[in-house]
Amino acid sequence: MITRFRAAVALGAAALLLTGCSQGSGSGALSVAWGKERAKATGTAGAPKCPVKYDIVAAGRAAGYGGQAGTSPDGPAATAEFDSPQDSPDTPIRRFDGSLLDCVYRINSQELHAYTVGVGKGMAVGLLAVRVASDAKMSTAEMGAWLDKAATAKRGQPVATPGSTVVSVRLPVDGQGDVALSVSLGEKAKADPQLEHLAKELADQART
């Protein structure tokens, strides 16, 4: 397991080192700087509301879940990871000038994590490599193929893992850097063909 995670970290670093930072159209699009500010405001202790304007109920209905999507009743609605002076300079967050917002919802009885990631250097999806590898139970070869596809997909195009338990979407970005949304049902989830549709709906909602 440790070997697989180390391989995933290496693959994630490779994806992050891809060139081609893109610009979006602005007009409410998320920026790397906004993500950092909101992550610090959210803090590691968490906040009662997701700082990204996701409407999980509307997205769930559009994706075919009916009224079975909503907020999670347990714990904070959002937590964050961000660059801290107390952290080692070798952490991925610091090395790639990034931040991560984890907003927790529920789909039926399952917990759904919506990870909004921004990086000033490289590609945002690589910052979640270890987490995605764990949740989707992918082999090193599967992880490498998925990262290549997810990191280079058109913005707004969802890319599901082989087991359809994690889906990532590159988001429009205001300014330099890269921003992505990854939705995950966690390690114990079963394949869910509707998750790709849900990720697309949430990505279309993502605004400051």
Secondary structure, DSSP 8 states (H G I E B T S, - for coil): -HHHHHHHHHHHHHHHT---------TT-B-HHHHHHHHHHH-TT-BSS-SS---HHHHHHHTT-TT-EEE-SSS-SEEEEE--TTS-TTSHHHHTTEEEEEEEEEETTEEEEEEEEEESSS-GGGGGHHHHHHHHT--HHHHHHHHHHHHHS-TT--EE-TTSSEEEEEE-BSSSSEEEEEEE--TT----TTHHHHHHHHHHH---
